[in-house]
Amino acid sequence: MTITATFKECHRLRRHLRDLKSEIDLGPRVQKIQETTLANAKVAHALAHETIGKLKLGIRDEEGNLKQHNAALGKFEKQLNDAGSPKEYEGKLSEIRQAKERISETEDRVLAMFDDLEQRTAAIPETERAWAEAQANFAVVQAEGKERLERLQADLQATLAGLTQQEAKIPPAIKPQYDRLVKAYGPDGLAAVDGRVCTQCRTTIGEQQRSDLLAGKYLCCSSCHRALYMLVLPAKPIEDE
């Protein structure tokens, strides 16, 4: 295999490694989104039941207030009959009016709370369905995420092994230059030549440079300084000199 063929495979493997690492690094962020989604669903589920509980307590408290207001009204009406003066009589009438207003306001609140309770209770089955679905989805995504991570890590190890094999084919005289390029630019330390154009910087190489590449010689782009290889290899590659 020529140097250009080796570089081509190294470039492919290094780009694949970069993509794999990006996908693996994405895992914790996806996990955080999944956990947040489940937590929000849990809060919504708990809040639905908590709201119903508070409504029931509120109705009980308001019904207690209603009993107190009715008792006060009965007391004022009885005192009205015992009023000894017009002023006292007018005072009791005022207290009766206020008591009736409080009763009316309390009854309105109780009715509104009953309506709210009825609607929220009717929505509970949907709330339970949504909570069960959120838990099921989370379990599925967790299982898929575990399988995906195992697959990516296996691919990563296989790709690293393949890269090690390919880089072992690079001649010792060239290897230090190759190492410097990939350390500086990562996978982009290598660049394919499509026809006579460097795909990294779009600079055109000369015909002699193209011939040197086809002959298996080490060559860097004069513009971007990447190590070059031919994108399309000849059917019968020329052996390294």
RAWOVEN-V984673 format. One record per backbone hydrogen bond with DSSP energy under -0.5 kcal/mol. NH is the residue of the N-H (numbers start at 0). CO is the residue of the C=O. E is the energy in kcal/mol with one decimal. If there is no record, write none. Layout:
<<NH,CO,E> <NH,CO,E>>
This chain:
<<5,1,-2.3> <6,2,-3.1> <7,3,-2.0> <8,4,-1.9> <9,5,-2.6> <10,6,-2.8> <11,7,-2.0> <12,8,-2.6> <13,9,-2.7> <14,10,-2.2> <15,11,-2.2> <16,12,-2.5> <17,13,-2.1> <18,14,-2.2> <19,15,-2.6> <20,16,-2.7> <21,17,-2.0> <22,18,-2.2> <23,19,-2.6> <24,20,-2.7> <25,21,-1.3> <26,22,-0.7> <26,23,-1.0> <28,24,-0.6> <29,25,-2.3> <30,26,-2.7> <31,27,-2.1> <32,28,-1.9> <33,29,-2.3> <34,30,-2.5> <35,31,-2.3> <36,32,-2.4> <37,33,-2.3> <38,34,-2.6> <39,35,-2.5> <40,36,-2.0> <41,37,-2.4> <42,38,-2.3> <43,39,-2.4> <44,40,-2.2> <45,41,-2.6> <46,42,-2.9> <47,43,-1.9> <48,44,-1.6> <49,45,-2.7> <50,46,-2.8> <51,47,-1.6> <52,48,-2.3> <53,49,-2.4> <54,50,-2.3> <55,51,-2.3> <56,52,-2.1> <57,53,-2.8> <58,54,-2.8> <59,55,-2.1> <60,56,-2.4> <61,57,-2.6> <62,58,-2.5> <63,59,-1.8> <64,60,-2.2> <65,61,-2.6> <66,62,-1.9> <67,63,-1.9> <68,64,-2.7> <69,65,-2.5> <70,66,-2.3> <71,67,-2.5> <72,68,-2.3> <73,69,-2.3> <74,70,-2.0> <75,71,-2.6> <76,72,-2.6> <77,73,-1.9> <78,74,-2.3> <79,75,-1.9> <80,76,-1.0> <81,77,-0.7> <81,78,-0.5> <82,79,-1.2> <88,84,-2.5> <89,85,-2.6> <90,86,-2.1> <91,87,-2.0> <92,88,-2.1> <93,89,-2.1> <94,90,-2.0> <95,91,-2.4> <96,92,-2.4> <97,93,-2.3> <98,94,-2.3> <99,95,-2.5> <100,96,-2.2> <101,97,-2.4> <102,98,-2.3> <103,99,-2.5> <104,100,-2.8> <105,101,-2.5> <106,102,-2.7> <107,103,-2.3> <108,104,-2.1> <109,105,-2.7> <110,106,-2.6> <111,107,-2.4> <112,108,-2.5> <113,109,-2.4> <114,110,-2.3> <115,111,-2.4> <116,112,-2.7> <117,113,-2.5> <118,114,-2.2> <119,115,-2.6> <120,116,-2.5> <121,117,-2.0> <122,118,-1.2> <123,119,-0.5> <123,120,-1.0> <126,122,-2.0> <127,123,-3.0> <128,124,-2.2> <129,125,-2.6> <130,126,-2.1> <131,127,-2.6> <132,128,-2.5> <133,129,-2.2> <134,130,-2.0> <135,131,-2.3> <136,132,-2.8> <137,133,-2.1> <138,134,-2.2> <139,135,-2.3> <140,136,-2.8> <141,137,-2.5> <142,138,-2.1> <143,139,-2.7> <144,140,-2.8> <145,141,-2.2> <146,142,-2.3> <147,143,-2.7> <148,144,-2.5> <149,145,-2.3> <150,146,-2.2> <151,147,-2.7> <152,148,-2.7> <153,149,-2.1> <154,150,-2.4> <155,151,-2.6> <156,152,-2.3> <157,153,-2.3> <158,154,-2.6> <159,155,-2.5> <160,156,-2.1> <161,157,-2.2> <162,158,-2.6> <163,159,-2.3> <164,160,-1.9> <165,161,-2.2> <166,162,-3.0> <167,163,-1.3> <168,165,-1.6> <169,166,-1.1> <173,170,-1.5> <174,170,-2.1> <175,171,-0.7> <176,173,-0.6> <177,173,-2.2> <178,174,-2.9> <179,175,-2.1> <180,176,-1.9> <181,177,-2.4> <182,178,-1.9> <183,179,-1.9> <184,180,-3.1> <185,181,-1.6> <187,184,-1.3> <188,185,-2.1> <189,186,-1.5> <190,226,-2.6> <192,228,-2.5> <193,191,-0.6> <193,196,-2.7> <194,192,-0.8> <195,193,-1.4> <196,193,-1.6> <197,202,-3.0> <198,191,-2.9> <201,197,-2.4> <204,195,-3.2> <209,205,-2.1> <210,206,-2.3> <211,207,-2.5> <212,208,-2.3> <213,209,-2.3> <214,210,-1.7> <215,212,-1.5> <216,211,-2.7> <220,225,-2.6> <224,220,-1.2> <226,188,-2.2> <227,218,-3.1> <228,190,-1.5> <230,192,-2.6> <232,230,-0.6> <237,213,-0.8>>
